[in-house]
Amino acid sequence: MFDVEGLWACKYLTGSLKLPDNATMAKDSKKWFDRNTSLKDGTEEITFQGDFVKELVEESDYGYDLDVDDIFHSWKADKYKDIMSYRDQSFASK
């Protein structure tokens, strides 16, 4: 996530990524804020963060697939299943 955020910021600072007008940014910000305040559990939080990262990937032309929601959902399920052993599970790197 931090990689793509850094790339997005770099592209903005170097002028290769243009921001929309203030009204469009306010509308988009409100959409994300409202969605964030309505999240009910960790599963929805994972999906929310994944959607945020996917949008940054799209806007910054990151070039790599960062859709790892399924990995984090599995991790979360393992954690609920057994808090003592969930870190023993392994996942392939994207």
C-alpha positions as CSV (number, residue, x, y, z in Angstrom):
1,M,0.0,0.0,0.0
2,F,2.7,2.5,0.9
3,D,4.6,1.8,-2.3
4,V,1.6,2.8,-4.5
5,E,0.8,5.8,-2.2
6,G,4.4,7.0,-2.7
7,L,4.2,6.5,-6.4
8,W,0.9,8.4,-6.6
9,A,2.4,11.3,-4.6
10,C,5.5,11.3,-6.8
11,K,3.4,11.4,-10.0
12,Y,1.4,14.3,-8.6
13,L,4.5,16.3,-7.5
14,T,6.2,15.8,-10.9
15,G,3.0,16.9,-12.7
16,S,2.2,13.6,-14.5
17,L,-0.9,13.2,-12.4
18,K,-3.5,16.0,-12.4
19,L,-6.0,16.5,-9.7
20,P,-9.7,17.0,-10.5
21,D,-11.5,20.2,-9.6
22,N,-12.4,20.9,-5.9
23,A,-16.0,19.9,-6.2
24,T,-15.1,16.5,-7.7
25,M,-12.5,15.9,-5.0
26,A,-14.9,16.9,-2.2
27,K,-17.5,14.5,-3.6
28,D,-15.0,11.7,-3.8
29,S,-13.7,12.4,-0.3
30,K,-17.2,12.3,1.1
31,K,-17.9,9.0,-0.6
32,W,-14.8,7.5,1.1
33,F,-15.6,9.1,4.4
34,D,-19.2,7.9,4.5
35,R,-18.2,4.4,3.5
36,N,-15.5,4.3,6.2
37,T,-17.9,5.4,8.9
38,S,-20.3,2.7,7.9
39,L,-17.9,-0.3,8.2
40,K,-19.2,-2.9,10.5
41,D,-16.2,-5.3,11.0
42,G,-12.7,-6.3,10.1
43,T,-13.9,-8.0,6.9
44,E,-15.4,-4.8,5.6
45,E,-12.3,-2.9,6.6
46,I,-10.1,-5.2,4.6
47,T,-12.3,-4.7,1.5
48,F,-12.4,-0.9,2.1
49,Q,-8.6,-0.7,2.2
50,G,-8.3,-3.0,-0.8
51,D,-10.6,-0.8,-2.8
52,F,-8.6,2.2,-1.8
53,V,-5.3,0.6,-2.9
54,K,-6.9,-0.6,-6.2
55,E,-8.0,3.0,-7.0
56,L,-4.5,4.3,-6.3
57,V,-3.1,1.6,-8.6
58,E,-5.4,2.6,-11.3
59,E,-4.7,6.3,-11.0
60,S,-0.9,6.0,-10.7
61,D,-0.5,3.3,-13.4
62,Y,1.4,1.2,-10.8
63,G,1.8,-1.8,-13.1
64,Y,1.4,-4.5,-10.5
65,D,-1.6,-6.4,-9.3
66,L,-2.2,-5.4,-5.6
67,D,-5.5,-7.1,-5.2
68,V,-4.8,-9.1,-2.1
69,D,-8.2,-8.9,-0.4
70,D,-8.5,-12.7,-0.6
71,I,-5.2,-13.2,1.3
72,F,-6.2,-10.8,4.0
73,H,-9.7,-12.3,4.4
74,S,-8.0,-15.8,4.8
75,W,-5.6,-14.3,7.3
76,K,-8.5,-12.8,9.3
77,A,-10.4,-16.1,9.2
78,D,-7.3,-17.9,10.5
79,K,-7.1,-15.4,13.3
80,Y,-10.7,-16.0,14.4
81,K,-10.2,-19.7,14.1
82,D,-7.2,-19.9,16.4
83,I,-5.5,-16.8,17.8
84,M,-2.5,-18.8,18.9
85,S,-1.6,-20.3,15.5
86,Y,-2.9,-17.9,12.8
87,R,0.6,-16.5,12.3
88,D,1.8,-20.0,11.5
89,Q,0.0,-19.9,8.2
90,S,1.8,-18.9,5.0
91,F,0.7,-17.1,1.9
92,A,2.3,-16.7,-1.5
93,S,3.5,-13.2,-2.2
94,K,1.7,-11.4,-4.9
